[in-house]
Amino acid sequence: MNVTEQIQEYIHGITEFTQGSKPRALNQNELPEKIYNILTTESHLARRPDPEFKKVIIGKIRQTIQEQKPLNMVLTVGGFKNYAARNAPHVDWAEVFAIKNMLNLCVPIAEIYQPGLHLEYSGDSYAVPLFDNMPKDTVDTYVKEFGEVLGIFQQFLPGNIHLSQKNIDEFYDITDLENRMKSWVAEVRQDQSKVDEYVEQFYQKAKNNFLGRGIIDYSHATEQEMNEVLVESILLDRAWLAIDIAERAEYLDGGLTIPLINTSVPGCIALKSVNMRKIAFWLGNGYLRVTPERVIPDIIHGTKFEELELSYADITTPFNCMYGFDTVPYLVTE
């Protein structure tokens, strides 16, 4: 089998969710631990859950089973594409590989638990223009296309798995949210030591995420001016998180909801976007590493993606109807 054939076979398998041998029937006492173990498969974890958090999640699973409801899982994501990604603001193979990786956990759960599950992707999306200078229309593009990718996957999934996305414009009036964020920042700025603490901790993140030529063009800003802009970005980002954690706690983590995340944040089941490495899929580009034995999905930050000596394979895929999916980038390795 040549490289192109290897890649085509792998890509074809992305939307295959055929059941293997029929799983052993489990009673209600066995099911919660089994489902938890699937969700926390070692190769998928970005951070190992602590024992107390494990008890909480198993308790939620057990109660869901007793009520014979679908498991409700909310996966917190960016809801945008980082400007450094090659196809930004469009989705790319990173999103496809990350969703597939998540579904590799969901399908085995649905096989052993008939009511199945609901997996919702919860994006920050429209908060991002308020602190990262990202135009709203670029977020619109990403949200639309991400929904299309979910829709393509949905066609191939067992009937007891339901995918959806929900973004913050469904929870907040964005103008009101912006005003509240600015009030929070004004209050924090009264304590310079707190400002310094935030800047020290989050300056590099802001520098990586802030779009210099976005809603406002800062391409001619001085170093001092840019530094002031980034400090404000950091504080607005902290304001958004403070408000959101307080006001959407019930949605994100309340009741029987199982909280998931694609970064190493505590208080959620922290999962890798791909098993290859720890990176949030919206921050990078997806490609395939091809070895003689197998094809491995990988995601790498946009700036590093451009340094790879990639080839591109023309392939047939359900995603061909979307922008940028007519080829798949790959790297042949030993």
Salt bridges, closest charged atoms under 4 A:
GLU16 OE2 - HIS12 NE2 3.06
GLU30 OE2 - ARG24 NH2 3.22
GLU33 OE2 - LYS54 NZ 3.39
GLU42 OE1 - ARG48 NH1 3.17
GLU52 OE2 - LYS55 NZ 3.51
GLU67 OE1 - LYS69 NZ 2.75
ASP92 OD1 - LYS81 NZ 3.00
GLU95 OE1 - LYS81 NZ 2.98
GLU120 OE1 - HIS118 NE2 3.84
ASP140 OD2 - LYS136 NZ 3.01
GLU145 OE2 - HIS90 ND1 2.66
GLU148 OE2 - LYS144 NZ 2.60
ASP176 OD2 - ARG180 NH1 3.59
GLU178 OE2 - LYS182 NZ 3.59
GLU197 OE2 - LYS194 NZ 3.76
ASP217 OD2 - ARG213 NE 3.83
GLU232 OE1 - ARG189 NH2 2.78
ASP237 OD2 - LYS205 NZ 3.12
ASP237 OD2 - ARG238 NH2 3.14
ASP244 OD1 - ARG248 NE 2.55
GLU247 OE2 - ARG180 NH2 2.03
ASP253 OD1 - LYS60 NZ 3.18
ASP298 OD2 - ARG277 NH2 2.68
